């Protein structure tokens, strides 16, 4: 990421400290290439975050500003202002949505972190149970995890904001990436920590993927099976459209005990009616961008606190929200939890095989070849 020096700025060597060695300073207007992560360090003029370059030099963040072209780094398209979005009202289901609002339900979001100070999420992300398996600070510099959290459990701060499915649920932030790329070891380390420390969760939302199928089967799937056996409902994104018709389906969905969620394009209906879905896909939606909460507006464009994102990731969070409504109201025993959840979801689905077109926001049951 490129930043521009605002005032004369010292280059600190080795650590983000006012006492670190300084062998040069940069003039206003100088362009720096930094890794984009804000590191905690010494406070100066009320700001205690620093940038770092590839050589390990640190720069006080108050002395630079981001170049405009580098602000829009999120996967979401930025939205300056929205009308009210209530996902409980937006979703179209064959039977009524459960009445639970998340009371007593713990939802873990395995993703890029969550911006817990977003106005629609403030007080929703329990700070003391934020977990970080990257070398970046807690929070979300990508925007992806924050987007998922908003669909699941945003509590609207104003009349024109996002309302998630379960605004009374506990959302647990499990950060496994600081970029759009997923480090497979971080996924395994996070799941291992959850298993070994008996972290109490009811649903694990995985709008992510591990590309290495051998590593997945060896190091990730056994941990997911342990969580499944403990009664944790596992929900995972498996890709969009062509991914679901060939071997490109996302690896994380290749485990039968994961509830897999995909998306298809509206003009692909006839193809899926002929061939069905490749491998195991449980549920799908007609793909359309979903608006949700965006990460720190100081990282992206100032004033932009919402974003649009399409594909299977946000729709996986949508299914997680539906499940959380059910668990909150009916509270099934752990040993039969996923069985009851699947029965509930199946009762909400529409049949796509006799349709001439797909409806947006409608839950469909997938059929496999």
BELJO-V152398 format. One record per backbone hydrogen bond with DSSP energy under -0.5 kcal/mol. NH is the residue of the N-H (numbers start at 1). CO is the residue of the C=O. If there is no record, write none. Layout:
nh:NH co:CO
nh:NH co:CO
This chain:
nh:3 co:32
nh:4 co:65
nh:5 co:30
nh:6 co:63
nh:7 co:63
nh:9 co:26
nh:11 co:24
nh:12 co:10
nh:12 co:58
nh:13 co:21
nh:14 co:12
nh:14 co:56
nh:17 co:15
nh:20 co:17
nh:21 co:13
nh:23 co:11
nh:26 co:9
nh:29 co:5
nh:30 co:27
nh:32 co:3
nh:34 co:1
nh:34 co:32
nh:35 co:52
nh:39 co:37
nh:39 co:50
nh:41 co:48
nh:42 co:16
nh:44 co:47
nh:47 co:44
nh:50 co:39
nh:51 co:59
nh:53 co:57
nh:56 co:53
nh:58 co:12
nh:59 co:51
nh:61 co:49
nh:63 co:60
nh:64 co:61
nh:65 co:4
nh:67 co:2
nh:70 co:67
nh:71 co:68
nh:72 co:68
nh:73 co:71
nh:75 co:142
nh:77 co:308
nh:79 co:306
nh:85 co:161
nh:87 co:85
nh:87 co:163
nh:89 co:86
nh:90 co:86
nh:91 co:87
nh:92 co:361
nh:93 co:91
nh:94 co:348
nh:100 co:325
nh:105 co:102
nh:107 co:105
nh:107 co:170
nh:108 co:106
nh:108 co:203
nh:109 co:172
nh:110 co:108
nh:110 co:205
nh:111 co:109
nh:111 co:174
nh:116 co:114
nh:118 co:115
nh:121 co:118
nh:122 co:118
nh:124 co:121
nh:125 co:121
nh:126 co:124
nh:126 co:171
nh:127 co:125
nh:129 co:126
nh:130 co:127
nh:131 co:173
nh:133 co:175
nh:147 co:143
nh:148 co:144
nh:149 co:145
nh:150 co:146
nh:151 co:147
nh:152 co:148
nh:153 co:149
nh:154 co:150
nh:155 co:120
nh:156 co:154
nh:161 co:159
nh:163 co:85
nh:164 co:154
nh:164 co:162
nh:165 co:151
nh:166 co:152
nh:168 co:101
nh:169 co:166
nh:170 co:105
nh:171 co:124
nh:171 co:169
nh:172 co:107
nh:172 co:170
nh:173 co:171
nh:174 co:109
nh:174 co:172
nh:175 co:131
nh:175 co:173
nh:176 co:111
nh:176 co:174
nh:177 co:111
nh:183 co:176
nh:183 co:181
nh:184 co:182
nh:186 co:183
nh:187 co:183
nh:188 co:184
nh:189 co:185
nh:190 co:186
nh:191 co:187
nh:192 co:188
nh:193 co:189
nh:194 co:190
nh:195 co:191
nh:196 co:192
nh:197 co:193
nh:198 co:195
nh:199 co:194
nh:201 co:199
nh:202 co:106
nh:203 co:106
nh:204 co:233
nh:205 co:108
nh:205 co:203
nh:206 co:204
nh:206 co:235
nh:208 co:206
nh:211 co:209
nh:213 co:211
nh:216 co:212
nh:217 co:213
nh:218 co:214
nh:219 co:215
nh:220 co:215
nh:220 co:216
nh:221 co:216
nh:223 co:220
nh:224 co:220
nh:225 co:221
nh:226 co:222
nh:227 co:223
nh:228 co:224
nh:229 co:225
nh:230 co:226
nh:230 co:227
nh:231 co:228
nh:232 co:227
nh:233 co:202
nh:234 co:232
nh:235 co:204
nh:235 co:233
nh:236 co:259
nh:237 co:206
nh:238 co:261
nh:241 co:263
nh:243 co:240
nh:244 co:241
nh:245 co:242
nh:246 co:242
nh:246 co:243
nh:249 co:246
nh:250 co:238
nh:253 co:250
nh:254 co:251
nh:256 co:254
nh:258 co:255
nh:259 co:234
nh:260 co:258
nh:261 co:236
nh:262 co:283
nh:263 co:239
nh:264 co:285
nh:268 co:265
nh:269 co:266
nh:272 co:268
nh:273 co:269
nh:274 co:270
nh:275 co:271
nh:276 co:272
nh:277 co:367
nh:278 co:244
nh:281 co:279
nh:282 co:260
nh:283 co:260
nh:284 co:364
nh:285 co:262
nh:286 co:359
nh:287 co:264
nh:287 co:285
nh:290 co:309
nh:292 co:307
nh:294 co:305
nh:296 co:140
nh:299 co:296
nh:300 co:296
nh:304 co:301
nh:305 co:79
nh:305 co:303
nh:306 co:79
nh:307 co:292
nh:308 co:77
nh:309 co:290
nh:315 co:311
nh:316 co:312
nh:317 co:313
nh:318 co:314
nh:319 co:315
nh:320 co:316
nh:321 co:317
nh:322 co:318
nh:323 co:319
nh:324 co:320
nh:325 co:321
nh:326 co:322
nh:327 co:323
nh:328 co:324
nh:329 co:325
nh:330 co:326
nh:331 co:326
nh:331 co:327
nh:336 co:333
nh:337 co:334
nh:340 co:336
nh:341 co:337
nh:342 co:338
nh:343 co:339
nh:344 co:340
nh:345 co:341
nh:346 co:342
nh:347 co:343
nh:348 co:344
nh:348 co:345
nh:349 co:345
nh:349 co:346
nh:350 co:363
nh:352 co:350
nh:355 co:352
nh:361 co:286
nh:362 co:359
nh:363 co:92
nh:364 co:284
nh:364 co:362
nh:365 co:350
nh:366 co:282
nh:369 co:277
